[in-house]
Amino acid sequence: MDTTIPGATATAGTPHRWRRLALATVLGAEIMDLLDSTIVNLAATPIEKDLGGGAGTIQWVVGAYTLAFAVGLVLSGRLGDRFGRRRLFLIGTVGFTLASLACATAHDPSVLIASRAGQGLIGALLIPQGFGLIREVFPASELGAAMGSFGPVIGLSSVVGPLLGGALVSADVFGLGWRVIFLINLPIGALTLCGALLFIPARPGDPALRIDPVGAALLGLASLLLVYPLIEGPGRGWPWWTFALVAGSVACFVWFGRNERRSSAPVIEPTLLRNRAFLGGVGVITLAFAAMIGNTLVFNTYTQSALGYTALQAAFAGSAYALGMAVAAAAGSAALLPRLGRRLLALGFALMIVGAGLQLLTIHAAGSSAQPWVFLPAGFVFGVGSGFGLVPAFSVVLGGVADREVGSASGLMNALQQLGGTLGVAVCGSLYFSFLALGPVAAVQLAAAAAVVFLLGALALVRTLPRSPRPEAP
């Protein structure tokens, strides 16, 4: 759900002859990223069974990607402005495809996790360039329709991706098992590369634009120092160094804030760090995505490891979530958001809490003999809540920032979306695996309780947001 807008305050570009094919090319990159992120979450358990490594493998296969993506997003928009967006799009497409191949051929958990981190870092370089490229090739009169095409693509990919991945993993195509989920990216990447070479025009960047590597390094280090001990701590018995790393993370975040106020080329507009509504907004986004990603990982792990579902059965059990999210996102953005504003987010988070509760009731009532279809009602409610709460959050939060801050604000929000997902994987996943000795049902209840706490925090922060969305935000 990336809404980064490199150069967001610039005017739309002049019409380009091949602009619709350029749009299709950008959407190809978006599909590659979406399929990868949704399918891998589903396939984490089969990966751990094949490669070993225990609970840490399941969490890091998902968490390494989102953490690296978050760190890379901070600079990706400015790098596109500096070196040219088409150039970075080409580099990102080649890099993401090769990293996918490295993931598919990995025979060791550490190699796979490192390859996933490489995917995330390169994906952060690739995906945000698409919005800037669309702005360059479409005239203002067509820009809204071009941006609007991302919604259906994201929705369809969210629904089809897990089902396709589950079917491919369960079918064990050519004996590849889970590896086929990464090999899917090879033909998509090849087509995207050809499209970029043929249909996206090369336009120079701004060589005078300065980039602050110190700020980016501090933010990346602070994120790593926070997430690493949360994932590794439970399996190692929470040694002293895990707490030291968390303390170091806090110090790095503080150092980052001070550096941004003094830097002549800050990663983030310093005024954003003094904007109460914006800071509340990034808190909402971080906590809400932590709940969504953490709960999804634990649910997929529970259904496959405790209930014995195949990947396809697990995908079907969770399919109502993606459908509910897609339906609610379309209805919320078009009709409800302009009328309700931030109240739509509050409604969405409340429905997500209800959905999490229904999921727990279903798990408790159905027990170890639960059929995949019994989870559909709870998943649909949780998905509708996500569509009302998560999808419009970016537009609402951007309603409280100035025009010159939009590009920086959207980049930071997307980075924290990814960091929030990593945090959810770390916290919810660690609770689940730490308390498996009490039984899978008790473990999944504790993990879901953590997701509900995240949602309650997001719900409390909604009051700090602007009442109305930013009309031009995608």
Secondary structure by P-SEA (a helix, b strand, c coil): cccccccccccccccccaaaaaaaaaaaaaaaaaaaaaaaaaaaaaaaaaccccaaaaaaaaaaaaaaaaaaaacaaaaaaaccaaaaaaaaaaaaaaaaaaaaacccaaaaaaaaaaaaaaaaacccaaaaaaaacccccaaaaaaaaaaaaaaaaaaaaaaaaaaaaaacccccccccccccaaaaaaaaaaaaaccbbbbbccccccccaaaaaaaaaaaaaacccccccccccccaaaaaaaaaaaaaaaaaaaaaaacccccccccccccaaaaaaaaaaaaaaaaaaaaaaaaaaaaaccccccaaaaaaaaaaaaaaaaaaaaaaaccccccccaaaaaaaaaaaaaaaaaaaaaaaaaccccccccaaaaaaaaaaaaaacccaaaaaaaccccccaaaaaaaaaaaaaaaaaaaaaaaaaaaaaaaccccaaaaaaaaaaaaaaaaaaaaaaccccccccccccc
